[in-house]
Amino acid sequence: MSTPLAQRSQAELEKLQEELSAAYKGLTAAQGGNQLKLDLSRGKPGAEQLDLSNGLEEALGGDFFSADGTDTRNYGGIRGISEARELGAQLMGVPANEIIAGGNSSLTMMHLVLRTAMDIGLWGDQRRWSNCPTAKILTPVPGYDRHFALAEHFGLEMVNVPMNDDGPDMQAALELVANDDNIKGIWCVPKYANPTGCTYSDAVVDAIAALPQHAKADDFVVMWDNAYAVHDLDEHGEQLKSIRDAAITKDTQAHIVQFASTSKITHAGSGVAFIAGADNVLANLEKHMAVFTIGPDKVNQLRHARFLQGRLKEHMAAHAAIIRPKFDLVLKSFEQELGSFDIATWTKPKGGYFVSLDLQPGLAKEVVAMAKAVGLTLTPAGATFPGDHDPEDRNMRIAPTFGSLDEINAAMDILTLCIKLASVRKLVSDQT
Ligand SMILES: Cc1ncc(COP(=O)(O)O)c(C=O)c1O
């Protein structure tokens, strides 16, 4: 057990800095001009995971008719076939008649909801976010960069709310929404959040369901992106309270829109995405959708429903068996290499796709650049905050799913070396 860096003498730190610098220089030299190409930035399933769903191709066996007799090869059925909505119901824990099953991306669905909320209205009345010159949305941070990109795309100002271990800081969120009618919504990744991996507690789910009641804006929307609803790393997984049940108690169902997809269940690029919401909201979304499509890819929906029918749990367990050792490797490496130095903290998620790492303030950009210089690509520092601006420059998102165990091992050696070197350098320079 070594001494935490902050308790070491200047002489000890300088010696360690020399050793680590030599190891870092050695990395470049060892490559002999052949730049490594390692990557911990991609929150994508690896090839072995994708292979789990190759059976999709045979799932139809030439039978394109859904249970109600719909010929899925033809146009129509804007809300999706009933089998696909049943699958969505299973993922999201809501009745199938409260679901639209769409194309391959839940981000497209989120775009649809924001576009409708902005310009068309989600409730068939006069309420439109664009009536307000400076519409804003709450962004729990660290959070998902594509949520920030969507908000930016629609000109929504982002208001950061800190993420705790049990979800967003609800006291801060409540105060903000109660006092500012420009705040129109909140982004949520309620289970195995991107990137912290936390699952919202029951109290947080209740408080979020109540937000529309307390909001000064009468057109407040909870964007409930449950992308990792069934993505447990172990058999039991964490339990997320149903936002639908909570919203029924508070009478706020019309202000909660849920999203999910099969992107990280089957094939990330060719899955099925879902929206769940109140009748009135779905009806208004449907009207808007009907302008740009005559219906979703129902053949793909049917393939998915048949392929996953009665075996979703077992299928997700097969994913977990592939990715759990990768998460274990990342966590073991942090523990072994950084634990006793006391220079970083990291999350230990029970599911999802990411580990969130906090360094000493001011070091994230430097570490990402140092790793890049020796062939390791990491998620850009700041990406977990709106405008790519991490005010403390300390958060990093680690995505262990895509690479092989050998690649992750090599990547972690580099990452932990860069973190140690950057941290010791900072301490040395702080003390001189
Ligand atoms: C929280 C979250 N939502 C949505 C997505 C993307 O979903 P889809 O592929 O359904 O567009 C991701 C992908 O990383 C994600 O992490």
The ligand as an ORCA input file, in Angstrom:
! r2SCAN-3c Opt
* xyz 0 1
  C     -28.396      7.630    -22.990
  C     -28.420      7.259    -24.434
  N     -29.509      7.516    -25.154
  C     -29.584      7.220    -26.467
  C     -28.512      6.635    -27.114
  C     -28.614      6.345    -28.569
  O     -29.750      5.598    -28.784
  P     -30.255      5.177    -30.227
  O     -29.245      4.301    -30.828
  O     -31.546      4.495    -29.944
  O     -30.451      6.451    -31.006
  C     -27.335      6.348    -26.397
  C     -26.163      5.756    -27.071
  O     -25.074      5.739    -26.564
  C     -27.297      6.667    -25.022
  O     -26.208      6.431    -24.282
*
